[in-house]
Amino acid sequence: MATVYLALGSNMGDRSGRIARALERIGRLPDTRVEAVSRLVETEPVGPVPQGPFLNGAAALATELPSPRLLAELKRIEAEVGRVPRERWGPREVDIDIILYGDCVREDATLCLPHPRFRERRFVLVPLAEIAPEARDPVTGNTVRELLSSLERATGASGRRETARGQS
């Protein structure tokens, strides 16, 4: 089984409820187990579109599904939980991204692994470090803990856009 790490987020409607429903559906995927889930943290949105704050979290899975099929299932789950296509960087009912899929490195038109921007996003690294601090980025060889520490040194406390308000 592959160990997979997901980032989850929502900034519309019942944010925590949508994430919980998405996780419940992910747990029902064939040959897939949800192994760990981080707490949810409230974060400020990133990008040029004005919108409300996000709840973000991370989940660890064990799965036999190949990465393209897992991605297709996650997109189906996003739609089931209410995601409506909108402009890039805009508000989202729910967003589920594959961050790491084992030690897979892949870049094509449909899927990039590891996620191409996860190393520069505190809203991904903070919850991921909570459940998998020693998970390794197969590109850099750094652990999630090391990536987060490096990002925090680079941005400094005043450079953070996210807040760390825990949600249940």
WOGI-V857323 format. One record per pair of residues at least 24 apart in sequence whose ideal C-beta (glycine too) atoms are under 7 Angstrom apart, sorted by the first residue. I is the first residue (numbers start at 1). J is the second residue. D is the distance in Angstrom with one decimal. If there is no record, write none. Layout:
# WOGI-V857323
I:J:D, I:J:D
This chain:
# WOGI-V857323
1:62:4.4, 1:63:6.1, 1:64:5.7, 2:63:5.7, 2:101:5.9, 2:102:4.3, 3:60:6.6, 3:62:6.1, 3:102:5.8, 4:61:4.4, 4:63:5.7, 4:70:6.8, 4:98:6.3, 4:100:6.8, 4:101:5.0, 5:58:6.2, 5:60:5.7, 5:99:4.6, 5:100:4.5, 5:128:5.9, 5:132:5.9, 5:135:6.2, 6:58:6.5, 6:59:4.7, 6:61:6.7, 6:96:5.8, 6:97:6.6, 6:98:6.1, 6:99:6.4, 7:56:6.8, 7:58:5.7, 7:97:4.6, 7:99:5.3, 7:124:4.7, 8:56:6.9, 8:57:4.9, 8:58:6.9, 8:59:6.3, 8:96:5.5, 9:54:4.8, 9:55:6.7, 9:56:4.6, 9:92:6.8, 9:95:4.5, 10:54:6.6, 10:55:5.5, 10:92:6.5, 10:93:6.2, 10:94:4.9, 10:95:7.0, 11:45:6.4, 11:51:6.0, 11:52:5.1, 11:53:6.2, 11:54:4.3, 11:91:5.3, 11:92:6.3, 12:91:5.2, 12:92:6.5, 12:93:4.7, 13:93:6.2, 15:55:4.3, 16:40:6.0, 16:55:5.8, 16:167:5.8, 18:81:5.2, 18:82:6.5, 18:93:5.8, 18:94:4.6, 19:55:6.4, 19:57:6.2, 19:94:6.5, 21:81:5.1, 22:77:5.5, 22:81:5.0, 22:94:5.4, 22:96:6.0, 23:59:6.2, 25:77:4.6, 25:80:6.4, 26:61:6.9, 26:77:6.3, 29:65:6.6, 29:73:5.5, 31:63:6.1, 31:64:3.6, 31:65:6.1, 32:61:5.8, 32:63:4.2, 32:65:6.1, 33:61:6.7, 33:62:4.8, 34:59:5.8, 34:61:5.9, 35:60:4.4, 35:61:6.3, 35:62:5.5, 36:60:4.2, 36:131:4.3, 38:127:3.7, 38:130:4.3, 38:131:4.9, 39:130:6.7, 39:166:5.1, 39:167:6.8, 40:167:4.0, 41:126:6.1, 41:127:6.1, 41:162:7.0, 41:164:5.5, 41:165:6.6, 41:166:6.3, 41:167:6.9, 42:163:5.7, 42:165:4.4, 42:167:6.3, 43:123:4.2, 43:162:3.8, 43:163:6.6, 44:161:4.5, 44:162:6.0, 44:163:7.0, 46:161:6.7, 47:89:3.2, 48:89:6.2, 49:87:6.4, 49:89:5.1, 49:90:4.7, 51:90:6.6, 51:91:4.3, 52:91:6.9, 54:123:6.8, 55:167:5.6, 56:123:4.5, 56:127:5.9, 57:127:4.8, 58:127:3.9, 58:128:4.3, 58:131:5.7, 60:131:5.5, 60:132:5.8, 67:98:6.8, 67:101:4.8, 67:104:6.2, 67:106:6.8, 67:111:6.1, 67:113:6.3, 68:110:6.6, 68:111:6.2, 70:98:6.6, 71:98:6.2, 71:111:5.5, 99:124:6.2, 99:128:6.5, 100:135:6.1, 103:138:4.3, 104:138:7.0, 105:138:5.3, 105:139:6.2, 114:138:6.6, 114:139:6.2, 119:147:5.3, 120:151:6.6, 122:151:6.2, 122:160:6.2, 122:162:5.1, 123:162:5.1, 125:151:6.3, 126:164:6.9
